[in-house]
Amino acid sequence: MKAFLLPAFLLAATPACAATWTMQPDASTLGFSGTQTGAPFSGEFKQWSAEISYDPAHPEAAHVHIVVNTGSAHTGDTQRDEAMPGADWFSAAAFPQAVFDATGFTPAGGNHFTTTGTLTIRGISHKLTLPFTMDVAGSQATAEGEITLNRGDYGVGQGNWASGDWVGLPVEVKFVLAATATP
């Protein structure tokens, strides 16, 4: 009898496996806003992806890996859109991707969480804590959040653009990340 109980006990003691969540690009957005000569502007990255591992019973074990194509920034202003991939801004030829890697979601009450990870832009990395909300309904999840970054911390805006005199240093980044759990 004891021989049959041991395998059952070991299975019960094994933590649940985190689900892999697949980003739904049509329902996900990664936007940004700032100021240029005092006037607000906004845009979005047209190409980005996310790899997510998450088990609602073990949020501390979650992992997210987001990759952004820096050359896909789009504001609708031709001059700005042509400049952003250039060497003074994202330098997309040398640094085609920005990456955010984080492990562990910390519950902050209700559907509010934070995660601490590393954001790398133009080869410059900084740790940051990202607050977000997440709603899970069955196999569907939507996370939303925003954070203000200082573009100068990542070398975005070189030469005459570094000071913030013409283009403000604070940049607000907002995201909606919709995902489906995959078996």
PyMOL commands that set and color helices and strands:
alter all, ss='L'
color gray80, all
select helices_A, chain A and resi 2-13+25-27+59-61+70-72+78-83+151-154+159-161
alter helices_A, ss='H'
color red, helices_A
select strands_A, chain A and resi 19-23+29-36+39-45+48-54+63-69+73-74+97-103+106-107+112-121+124-137+140-150+170-182
alter strands_A, ss='S'
color yellow, strands_A
deselect
rebuild
show_as cartoon
